[in-house]
Amino acid sequence: MSDKTIGAWERGTREPPMKSIKFLANLFDVSTDYLMGNADKPHYYSLTDKDQQDIDTELENMLNGVSENGGINYFQNGAKLSDQDRELLKASMRQTIALSKELAKKKFTPKKYRGSEQ
């Protein structure tokens, strides 16, 4: 697709063909409804605000173990984590928890609640 074509879609002077919409939805891993502006969430397994709050709670509980003696500090021979290392670990753990929650939703959501996505 050329920049000119995409620009015409963005300006609303042309509509993309269904084949292009499906291609872009697969490319960006979102639903076609999301691309067309007909859905608030890209997928049935997208994380909700409550899921994000649960992740924050779980992450804080895990990080409390990092701050205290024991916990994850053993890999540094008892040395304290620097603030930068702690933030990097926090970001990595947040991403891991979020991904695991999405995968669980994807695997365990009954088909009748998945909408048009299968």
C-alpha positions, -999 to +999 in steps of 0.1 A: +000+000+000+013+034-009+015+064+014-009+082-010-035+054-006-033+053+032-035+091+032-067+090+012-081+065+037-072+087+066-088+118+050-119+098+042-117+105+004-115+067-002-125+036+017-102+007+021-112-026+005-122-054+028-091-074+019-069-045+031-089-041+063-085-078+071-048-076+062-043-046+086-063-062+114-041-093+112-009-072+109-017-052+141-034-081+158-067-063+164-103-070+153-117-055+121-144-038+142-117-021+162-100-008+130-133+005+118-140+023+151-169+001+160-154-015+192-139+000+223-116-029+228-095-047+202-102-082+215-124-100+239-093-109+259-081-073+263-074-063+298-100-042+316-094-015+342-100-040+369-074-063+354-050-034+354-057-028+391-052-065+399-019-064+381-008-034+401-018-052+434+000-084+424+030-065+412+033-045+445+030-077+465+058-092+444+080-061+447+076-061+484+095-094+484+122-077+463+126-049+488+128-071+519+156-095+529+152-127+510+129-123+481+146-119+447+177-103+461+195-136+464+207-134+428+229-104+437+245-121+468+224-100+492+232-067+475+204-042+472+188-035+439+195+000+425+165+022+417+171+017+380+173-020+382+141-021+404+122-001+377+135-023+349+124-054+369+091-038+377+084-030+340+094-066+330+072-082+357+042-059+347+045-070+311+048-107+321+018-105+344-003-087+317+006-112+290-002-141+312-036-126+320-043-121+283-033-156+275-055-170+302-085-150+290-078-161+255-076-198+265-104-199+291-131-175+278-161-196+267-168-194+230-202-179+236-185-148+252-160-143+224-183-124+201-173-127+164-137-135+173-128-171+175 
